[in-house]
C-alpha cells in the first residue's frame, strides 16, 4: 500500500517546507541560494543573479512529470506470471528560484 500511495500522490513537495519542520535545519535553509548552487551550476548565477533564494520541488505525480517529459513511463507496479513484482517510480525534481519566500525564524 505504501508504494501505491507513493506513486499516486498528485502533489509537489518543497525541500524548504520539509526542512522547516525541524528547527535545526534553519541554518541549512538559509544556505539554499543561488550563490551556493552556482558553485555546481554556474548557469544559475548567470541567469538569475546572486543572493536569490532557491528551493527544490519534488514530485511523483505522473501528470506533473509528463508535462515536462511527455514520453516518460507511468509510475506504478506490475506482477509478472512468475509472481515477481516490478516497480516503476518516477521522481521529478525542479529547481525553483524565487524572491518571495517567507523567512524562517
N, CA, C and O atoms as a MOPAC input file, in Angstrom:
PM7 MOZYME 1SCF
protein

 N      0.81500 1    -1.19700 1     0.00000 1
 C      0.00000 1     0.00000 1     0.00000 1
 C      0.86200 1     1.26600 1     0.00000 1
 O      0.50800 1     2.26700 1    -0.62300 1
 N      2.00800 1     1.21100 1     0.71200 1
 C      2.87700 1     2.39100 1     0.76700 1
 C      3.36000 1     2.77800 1    -0.62100 1
 O      3.32700 1     3.95500 1    -0.98200 1
 N      3.81300 1     1.79400 1    -1.41000 1
 C      4.30400 1     2.08400 1    -2.75900 1
 C      3.17300 1     2.63800 1    -3.61900 1
 O      3.38300 1     3.58100 1    -4.38200 1
 N      1.99300 1     2.07200 1    -3.50500 1
 C      0.85400 1     2.56100 1    -4.27300 1
 C      0.53700 1     4.00800 1    -3.90000 1
 O      0.30700 1     4.84000 1    -4.77700 1
 N      0.52500 1     4.30600 1    -2.60200 1
 C      0.29100 1     5.69100 1    -2.16600 1
 C      1.37600 1     6.61900 1    -2.68700 1
 O      1.08600 1     7.74700 1    -3.08600 1
 N      2.62000 1     6.15900 1    -2.69000 1
 C      3.73700 1     6.98700 1    -3.15400 1
 C      3.58800 1     7.35600 1    -4.62100 1
 O      3.77300 1     8.51700 1    -4.98900 1
 N      3.25700 1     6.38800 1    -5.46000 1
 C      3.20300 1     6.67100 1    -6.89300 1
 C      1.91700 1     7.37900 1    -7.30800 1
 O      1.84500 1     7.92700 1    -8.40700 1
 N      0.90400 1     7.37500 1    -6.44700 1
 C     -0.35200 1     8.04300 1    -6.79300 1
 C     -0.47800 1     9.44500 1    -6.20100 1
 O     -1.48700 1    10.11600 1    -6.41900 1
 N      0.52000 1     9.89000 1    -5.46300 1
 C      0.48800 1    11.23900 1    -4.88900 1
 C      0.50200 1    12.25500 1    -6.01800 1
 O      1.33900 1    12.18000 1    -6.91700 1
 N     -0.41500 1    13.19400 1    -5.97200 1
 C     -0.51100 1    14.19200 1    -7.03200 1
 C     -0.14100 1    15.57000 1    -6.48700 1
 O     -0.86000 1    16.54800 1    -6.69100 1
 N      0.98900 1    15.62900 1    -5.79500 1
 C      1.43900 1    16.86800 1    -5.18000 1
 C      2.92700 1    17.04600 1    -5.41300 1
 O      3.63400 1    16.12100 1    -5.81400 1
 N      3.37800 1    18.25600 1    -5.15200 1
 C      4.81000 1    18.55100 1    -5.12800 1
 C      5.20800 1    18.80300 1    -3.68500 1
 O      4.40400 1    19.27000 1    -2.87800 1
 N      6.45600 1    18.49100 1    -3.36900 1
 C      6.95900 1    18.71400 1    -2.02800 1
 C      8.13400 1    19.67400 1    -2.10300 1
 O      9.06500 1    19.47500 1    -2.88400 1
 N      8.08400 1    20.70800 1    -1.29100 1
 C      9.13600 1    21.71100 1    -1.24400 1
 C     10.19500 1    21.29600 1    -0.23100 1
 O      9.87600 1    20.96600 1     0.91200 1
 N     11.45100 1    21.31400 1    -0.65400 1
 C     12.54500 1    20.98400 1     0.24600 1
 C     12.59000 1    21.96900 1     1.41300 1
 O     12.84000 1    21.57000 1     2.55100 1
 N     12.35100 1    23.23800 1     1.14100 1
 C     12.34600 1    24.24800 1     2.20400 1
 C     11.24800 1    23.96600 1     3.22800 1
 O     11.48000 1    24.07300 1     4.43300 1
 N     10.05200 1    23.60300 1     2.75300 1
 C      8.95000 1    23.33600 1     3.67700 1
 C      9.22300 1    22.10300 1     4.53200 1
 O      8.94500 1    22.10400 1     5.73100 1
 N      9.76000 1    21.06300 1     3.92500 1
 C     10.06400 1    19.84500 1     4.67300 1
 C     11.15800 1    20.12000 1     5.70200 1
 O     11.05900 1    19.68700 1     6.85000 1
 N     12.19800 1    20.83800 1     5.28800 1
 C     13.30400 1    21.13500 1     6.20800 1
 C     12.86600 1    22.06500 1     7.34000 1
 O     13.40400 1    21.98400 1     8.44400 1
 N     11.89900 1    22.94300 1     7.08200 1
 C     11.47300 1    23.90600 1     8.10500 1
 C     10.72200 1    23.24200 1     9.24800 1
 O     10.44500 1    23.89200 1    10.25500 1
 N     10.38700 1    21.96700 1     9.11700 1
 C      9.69900 1    21.25800 1    10.19900 1
 C     10.62400 1    21.00400 1    11.38700 1
 O     10.15700 1    20.72800 1    12.49200 1
 N     11.92800 1    21.09700 1    11.16100 1
 C     12.91300 1    20.90700 1    12.23200 1
 C     13.68900 1    22.20400 1    12.41300 1
 O     14.28000 1    22.70900 1    11.45900 1
 N     13.69200 1    22.73700 1    13.60700 1
 C     14.39000 1    23.99900 1    13.89200 1
 C     15.88700 1    23.90800 1    13.59900 1
 O     16.51400 1    24.90700 1    13.24800 1
 N     16.46000 1    22.70900 1    13.74200 1
 C     17.89000 1    22.53900 1    13.49500 1
 C     18.26200 1    22.75600 1    12.03300 1
 O     19.43100 1    22.98100 1    11.72200 1
 N     17.30000 1    22.69200 1    11.14800 1
 C     17.57100 1    22.80100 1     9.71400 1
 C     17.55800 1    24.24700 1     9.20100 1
 O     17.94000 1    24.48800 1     8.05600 1
 N     17.13700 1    25.19100 1    10.00400 1
 C     17.02800 1    26.58100 1     9.55700 1
 C     18.34500 1    27.13900 1     9.01900 1
 O     18.31500 1    27.82500 1     7.99700 1
 N     19.50700 1    26.88400 1     9.64700 1
 C     20.75500 1    27.39000 1     9.05400 1
 C     21.02100 1    26.81900 1     7.65700 1
 O     21.61500 1    27.49000 1     6.81300 1
 N     20.58400 1    25.59200 1     7.42000 1
 C     20.77700 1    24.98300 1     6.10600 1
 C     19.81200 1    25.57300 1     5.07100 1
 O     20.15600 1    25.71700 1     3.89800 1
 N     18.61300 1    25.90700 1     5.51900 1
 C     17.64200 1    26.54900 1     4.62100 1
 C     18.20600 1    27.87600 1     4.12800 1
 O     18.06600 1    28.22000 1     2.95400 1
 N     18.84100 1    28.61500 1     5.02500 1
 C     19.41100 1    29.90300 1     4.65800 1
 C     20.53500 1    29.76500 1     3.63700 1
 O     20.82900 1    30.71400 1     2.91000 1
 N     21.16200 1    28.60400 1     3.57500 1
 C     22.24500 1    28.37000 1     2.61300 1
 C     21.73000 1    27.94600 1     1.23600 1
 O     22.51600 1    27.80200 1     0.30000 1
 N     20.42800 1    27.74700 1     1.10800 1
 C     19.84500 1    27.35800 1    -0.17500 1
 C     19.63500 1    28.62400 1    -1.01300 1
 O     18.54200 1    29.19100 1    -1.03700 1
 N     20.68800 1    29.05100 1    -1.69100 1
 C     20.62000 1    30.26000 1    -2.50300 1
 C     21.43400 1    30.08300 1    -3.78300 1
 O     22.16100 1    29.10300 1    -3.94600 1
 N     21.29500 1    31.04300 1    -4.67500 1
 C     21.98200 1    30.93300 1    -5.96500 1
 C     23.49900 1    30.99200 1    -5.82000 1
 O     24.21200 1    30.44400 1    -6.66000 1
 N     24.00800 1    31.64200 1    -4.77600 1
 C     25.46000 1    31.69000 1    -4.58300 1
 C     26.02300 1    30.28100 1    -4.39700 1
 O     27.03600 1    29.93100 1    -5.00300 1
 N     25.36800 1    29.47200 1    -3.56000 1
 C     25.86100 1    28.12400 1    -3.28900 1
 C     25.54800 1    27.16300 1    -4.43400 1
 O     26.39200 1    26.34300 1    -4.79400 1
 N     24.36000 1    27.25000 1    -5.00400 1
 C     24.01300 1    26.38600 1    -6.14200 1
 C     24.90100 1    26.74100 1    -7.33300 1
 O     25.25100 1    25.87200 1    -8.13200 1
 N     25.26100 1    28.01200 1    -7.44700 1
 C     26.11000 1    28.47400 1    -8.54000 1
 C     27.49800 1    27.84900 1    -8.54700 1
 O     28.16800 1    27.84500 1    -9.57900 1
 N     27.93800 1    27.32200 1    -7.41200 1
 C     29.22300 1    26.62000 1    -7.37700 1
 C     29.17600 1    25.35300 1    -8.22500 1
 O     30.16900 1    24.98100 1    -8.85000 1
 N     28.01400 1    24.69100 1    -8.24500 1
 C     27.84100 1    23.47700 1    -9.04800 1
 C     27.26900 1    23.76700 1   -10.43000 1
 O     27.63700 1    23.12700 1   -11.41500 1
 N     26.36800 1    24.73600 1   -10.48700 1
 C     25.70400 1    25.09500 1   -11.74700 1
 C     25.89300 1    26.58900 1   -12.01000 1
 O     25.01700 1    27.38300 1   -11.66800 1
 N     27.00900 1    26.98600 1   -12.60500 1
 C     27.27100 1    28.41700 1   -12.82000 1
 C     26.19300 1    29.11200 1   -13.65100 1
 O     26.02400 1    30.32700 1   -13.55700 1
 N     25.46400 1    28.34400 1   -14.46300 1
 C     24.39500 1    28.92800 1   -15.28600 1
 C     23.30400 1    29.55400 1   -14.42300 1
 O     22.64900 1    30.50600 1   -14.84600 1
 N     23.10300 1    29.02500 1   -13.21700 1
 C     22.09000 1    29.57300 1   -12.30700 1
 C     22.43800 1    31.01300 1   -11.96000 1
 O     21.57000 1    31.88600 1   -11.98100 1
 N     23.70300 1    31.26500 1   -11.64100 1
 C     24.13200 1    32.63200 1   -11.32100 1
 C     23.99100 1    33.55300 1   -12.52200 1
 O     23.56000 1    34.69900 1   -12.38600 1
 N     24.34900 1    33.05800 1   -13.68500 1
 C     24.25600 1    33.87600 1   -14.90000 1
 C     22.81200 1    34.23900 1   -15.21500 1
 O     22.52400 1    35.37100 1   -15.60600 1
 N     21.91100 1    33.29200 1   -15.04600 1
 C     20.51600 1    33.53200 1   -15.42400 1
 C     19.72700 1    34.29900 1   -14.38200 1
 O     18.91700 1    35.15800 1   -14.73100 1
 N     19.95100 1    34.00100 1   -13.07900 1
 C     19.11100 1    34.57400 1   -12.03400 1
 C     19.81400 1    35.59700 1   -11.15500 1
 O     19.14900 1    36.36800 1   -10.46300 1
 N     21.14000 1    35.62100 1   -11.16500 1
 C     21.87400 1    36.56000 1   -10.32900 1
 C     22.19700 1    35.98400 1    -8.96300 1
 O     21.79300 1    34.87100 1    -8.62600 1
 N     22.93000 1    36.76100 1    -8.19000 1
 C     23.39700 1    36.31800 1    -6.87100 1
 C     22.35600 1    36.58800 1    -5.78900 1
 O     21.44800 1    37.40100 1    -5.96200 1
 N     22.51000 1    35.88900 1    -4.68000 1
 C     21.71400 1    36.09000 1    -3.46500 1
 C     20.21700 1    35.86600 1    -3.64600 1
 O     19.42400 1    36.48700 1    -2.93900 1
 N     19.80900 1    35.00900 1    -4.55900 1
 C     18.40700 1    34.64400 1    -4.72500 1
 C     18.16600 1    33.34300 1    -3.99000 1
 O     19.00600 1    32.44400 1    -4.02500 1
 N     17.02600 1    33.23100 1    -3.32300 1
 C     16.69700 1    32.00300 1    -2.60700 1
 C     16.28700 1    30.91600 1    -3.59500 1
 O     15.64900 1    31.18400 1    -4.61300 1
 N     16.66400 1    29.69900 1    -3.27100 1
 C     16.42400 1    28.55500 1    -4.14400 1
 C     15.64800 1    27.49400 1    -3.36800 1
 O     15.86100 1    27.30500 1    -2.17100 1
 N     14.75800 1    26.81500 1    -4.05800 1
 C     14.02700 1    25.69700 1    -3.47700 1
 C     14.07200 1    24.53300 1    -4.45400 1
 O     14.14700 1    24.73500 1    -5.66500 1
 N     14.02700 1    23.33500 1    -3.93600 1
 C     13.91600 1    22.14000 1    -4.76400 1
 C     12.51200 1    21.59200 1    -4.58300 1
 O     12.05800 1    21.37800 1    -3.45900 1
 N     11.83200 1    21.37000 1    -5.68700 1
 C     10.47800 1    20.83200 1    -5.65600 1
 C     10.52900 1    19.39300 1    -6.15900 1
 O     11.02700 1    19.13100 1    -7.25400 1
 N     10.01300 1    18.46400 1    -5.36100 1
 C      9.98800 1    17.04600 1    -5.71300 1
 C      8.54900 1    16.61700 1    -5.95300 1
 O      7.63900 1    17.08600 1    -5.26900 1
 N      8.33600 1    15.73200 1    -6.91600 1
 C      7.00700 1    15.19600 1    -7.17000 1
 C      7.09800 1    13.78100 1    -7.71900 1
 O      8.06500 1    13.42000 1    -8.39000 1
 N      6.08100 1    12.99000 1    -7.42400 1
 C      5.93100 1    11.67600 1    -8.04600 1
 C      4.70400 1    11.66200 1    -8.94600 1
 O      4.34700 1    10.61700 1    -9.49000 1
 N      4.05800 1    12.80900 1    -9.10900 1
 C      2.85600 1    12.91700 1    -9.92800 1
 C      3.18400 1    12.71800 1   -11.40300 1
 O      4.00500 1    13.43900 1   -11.97100 1
 N      2.53500 1    11.73900 1   -12.01300 1
 C      2.78400 1    11.48600 1   -13.43700 1
 C      2.33700 1    12.68000 1   -14.28000 1
 O      3.00400 1    13.02800 1   -15.25400 1
 N      1.22700 1    13.30700 1   -13.92100 1
 C      0.73700 1    14.45300 1   -14.69400 1
 C      1.75400 1    15.59400 1   -14.69300 1
 O      1.99200 1    16.21500 1   -15.72900 1
 N      2.34400 1    15.86800 1   -13.54800 1
 C      3.31800 1    16.95600 1   -13.46300 1
 C      4.61200 1    16.60600 1   -14.18800 1
 O      5.21700 1    17.46800 1   -14.82700 1
 N      5.04400 1    15.34100 1   -14.09400 1
 C      6.26000 1    14.91300 1   -14.78200 1
 C      6.03000 1    14.86500 1   -16.28700 1
 O      6.88300 1    15.30500 1   -17.05800 1
 N      4.88300 1    14.33400 1   -16.71000 1
 C      4.58600 1    14.20300 1   -18.14300 1
 C      4.45400 1    15.56800 1   -18.81500 1
 O      4.65800 1    15.67500 1   -20.02500 1
 N      4.12000 1    16.61000 1   -18.06000 1
 C      4.04000 1    17.94600 1   -18.64400 1
 C      5.40700 1    18.39400 1   -19.15500 1
 O      5.49100 1    19.12700 1   -20.14100 1
 N      6.48100 1    17.95500 1   -18.48800 1
 C      7.84500 1    18.31300 1   -18.89700 1
 C      8.48100 1    17.24300 1   -19.78000 1
 O      9.26200 1    17.56200 1   -20.67700 1
 N      8.14900 1    15.97300 1   -19.53200 1
 C      8.71300 1    14.83800 1   -20.27000 1
 C      7.56700 1    13.95200 1   -20.76300 1
 O      7.21400 1    12.98000 1   -20.09400 1
 N      6.98500 1    14.26900 1   -21.91200 1
 C      5.77100 1    13.56800 1   -22.35400 1
 C      5.93200 1    12.07100 1   -22.63500 1
 O      4.93700 1    11.34800 1   -22.60200 1
 N      7.12600 1    11.58600 1   -22.90600 1
 C      7.31100 1    10.17500 1   -23.25100 1
 C      7.69800 1     9.29700 1   -22.06300 1
 O      8.04600 1     8.13100 1   -22.25200 1
 N      7.64500 1     9.82800 1   -20.84900 1
 C      8.06000 1     9.07000 1   -19.68200 1
 C      6.99900 1     8.01800 1   -19.33600 1
 O      5.80100 1     8.25200 1   -19.49400 1
 N      7.46400 1     6.85700 1   -18.86100 1
 C      6.58000 1     5.76000 1   -18.48500 1
 C      5.86200 1     6.09700 1   -17.18100 1
 O      6.44600 1     6.72800 1   -16.30000 1
 N      4.61500 1     5.68700 1   -17.05200 1
 C      3.81700 1     5.96500 1   -15.86900 1
 C      4.34800 1     5.20900 1   -14.65900 1
 O      4.73400 1     4.04500 1   -14.76500 1
 N      4.36500 1     5.88000 1   -13.50400 1
 C      4.74600 1     5.21100 1   -12.25700 1
 C      3.68700 1     4.16600 1   -11.91300 1
 O      2.50400 1     4.34900 1   -12.20000 1
 N      4.11800 1     3.09000 1   -11.30800 1
 C      3.19000 1     2.04700 1   -10.90500 1
 C      3.90900 1     0.75400 1   -10.61500 1
 O      5.13500 1     0.73300 1   -10.50500 1
 N      3.16400 1    -0.32200 1   -10.49200 1
 C      3.78200 1    -1.62500 1   -10.26700 1
 C      3.00600 1    -2.70000 1   -11.00700 1
 O      1.82200 1    -2.54700 1   -11.30600 1
 N      3.70800 1    -3.79900 1   -11.29600 1
 C      3.12400 1    -4.92600 1   -12.00900 1
 C      3.61500 1    -6.20500 1   -11.35300 1
 O      4.63700 1    -6.22200 1   -10.66500 1
 N      2.86100 1    -7.27900 1   -11.58100 1
 C      3.32000 1    -8.58700 1   -11.15600 1
 C      3.34900 1    -9.47000 1   -12.39500 1
 O      2.34300 1    -9.59200 1   -13.09500 1
 N      4.50100 1   -10.09000 1   -12.67200 1
 C      4.60900 1   -10.93600 1   -13.85900 1
 C      4.03500 1   -12.32800 1   -13.57900 1
 O      3.57500 1   -12.60400 1   -12.47100 1
 N      4.06500 1   -13.18800 1   -14.57600 1
 C      3.45700 1   -14.51800 1   -14.45700 1
 C      4.13800 1   -15.40400 1   -13.41700 1
 O      3.54600 1   -16.37600 1   -12.94900 1
 N      5.39400 1   -15.07100 1   -13.04900 1
 C      6.12100 1   -15.83600 1   -12.03100 1
 C      5.88800 1   -15.30200 1   -10.61900 1
 O      6.41900 1   -15.85400 1    -9.65400 1
 N      5.11800 1   -14.25700 1   -10.49200 1
 C      4.83800 1   -13.68000 1    -9.17700 1
 C      5.83900 1   -12.64100 1    -8.72700 1
 O      5.82600 1   -12.24100 1    -7.56300 1
 N      6.70300 1   -12.19500 1    -9.61500 1
 C      7.68400 1   -11.15600 1    -9.28000 1
 C      7.06300 1    -9.77800 1    -9.46200 1
 O      6.35200 1    -9.52900 1   -10.43600 1
 N      7.33800 1    -8.88700 1    -8.51600 1
 C      6.84600 1    -7.51900 1    -8.61000 1
 C      7.85400 1    -6.64600 1    -9.34300 1
 O      9.06500 1    -6.80600 1    -9.19700 1
 N      7.33400 1    -5.73600 1   -10.12100 1
 C      8.17300 1    -4.76200 1   -10.82400 1
 C      7.60400 1    -3.37700 1   -10.52000 1
 O      6.43500 1    -3.10000 1   -10.78900 1
 N      8.44800 1    -2.51500 1    -9.95900 1
 C      8.02800 1    -1.16800 1    -9.59000 1
 C      8.68400 1    -0.15200 1   -10.50400 1
 O      9.86900 1    -0.25700 1   -10.82100 1
 N      7.90500 1     0.82900 1   -10.92200 1
 C      8.42900 1     1.96800 1   -11.66700 1
 C      8.01000 1     3.21100 1   -10.88600 1
 O      6.82100 1     3.50700 1   -10.76100 1
 N      8.99100 1     3.92700 1   -10.36800 1
 C      8.70400 1     5.15600 1    -9.62000 1
 C      9.48600 1     6.28300 1   -10.26200 1
 O     10.71700 1     6.27200 1   -10.26500 1
 N      8.77800 1     7.24600 1   -10.80200 1
 C      9.39600 1     8.42600 1   -11.39900 1
 C      9.35000 1     9.55300 1   -10.38900 1
 O      8.30600 1     9.82600 1    -9.79700 1
 N     10.47400 1    10.20100 1   -10.19600 1
 C     10.54900 1    11.34200 1    -9.28500 1
 C     11.03500 1    12.53700 1   -10.07700 1
 O     12.13200 1    12.52500 1   -10.63600 1
 N     10.21900 1    13.55700 1   -10.11900 1
 C     10.59300 1    14.79000 1   -10.79400 1
 C     11.18600 1    15.76800 1    -9.79800 1
 O     10.69100 1    15.91200 1    -8.68100 1
 N     12.24800 1    16.43400 1   -10.21100 1
 C     12.89000 1    17.44500 1    -9.36800 1
 C     13.00900 1    18.71700 1   -10.18200 1
 O     13.46900 1    18.70100 1   -11.32400 1
 N     12.59500 1    19.80800 1    -9.58800 1
 C     12.65600 1    21.09700 1   -10.26000 1
 C     13.33200 1    22.09800 1    -9.33400 1
 O     13.05000 1    22.13200 1    -8.13600 1
 N     14.20900 1    22.90000 1    -9.88000 1
 C     14.86400 1    23.95600 1    -9.10500 1
 C     14.04200 1    25.22500 1    -9.28000 1
 O     13.85000 1    25.70700 1   -10.39600 1
 N     13.56600 1    25.75400 1    -8.17200 1
 C     12.77100 1    26.98300 1    -8.19400 1
 C     13.60600 1    28.12100 1    -7.61800 1
 O     14.13400 1    28.02000 1    -6.51100 1
 N     13.71700 1    29.19900 1    -8.38200 1
 C     14.44000 1    30.38800 1    -7.91700 1
 C     13.41100 1    31.50400 1    -7.83500 1
 O     12.86200 1    31.94200 1    -8.84600 1
 N     13.16400 1    31.95200 1    -6.61800 1
 C     12.14700 1    32.98300 1    -6.41300 1
 C     12.63600 1    34.00800 1    -5.40200 1
 O     13.61100 1    33.77800 1    -4.68700 1
 N     11.95800 1    35.12300 1    -5.35300 1
 C     12.32800 1    36.15400 1    -4.37800 1
 C     11.27400 1    36.28400 1    -3.27100 1
 O     11.49300 1    37.01500 1    -2.30500 1
 N     10.15900 1    35.60400 1    -3.39000 1
 C      9.07100 1    35.78900 1    -2.44100 1
 C      8.95600 1    34.70600 1    -1.38200 1
 O      7.85100 1    34.45800 1    -0.90100 1
 N     10.04400 1    34.05000 1    -0.99400 1
 C      9.96200 1    33.03300 1     0.04600 1
 C      9.74800 1    33.68300 1     1.40700 1
 O     10.25100 1    34.77600 1     1.67000 1
 N      8.99900 1    33.00300 1     2.26700 1
 C      8.83900 1    33.50900 1     3.61900 1
 C     10.11500 1    33.25800 1     4.41200 1
 O     10.85300 1    32.31500 1     4.12300 1
 N     10.37300 1    34.07800 1     5.38800 1
 C     11.55800 1    33.93500 1     6.22400 1
 C     11.29600 1    32.89500 1     7.31400 1
 O     10.23400 1    32.91300 1     7.93600 1
 N     12.24500 1    31.99300 1     7.55100 1
 C     12.14300 1    31.01000 1     8.61500 1
 C     12.92700 1    31.52000 1     9.81200 1
 O     14.09500 1    31.89000 1     9.69300 1
 N     12.28400 1    31.53400 1    10.94800 1
 C     12.94900 1    32.01800 1    12.16100 1
 C     12.83500 1    31.00100 1    13.25900 1
 O     13.33300 1    31.22400 1    14.36200 1

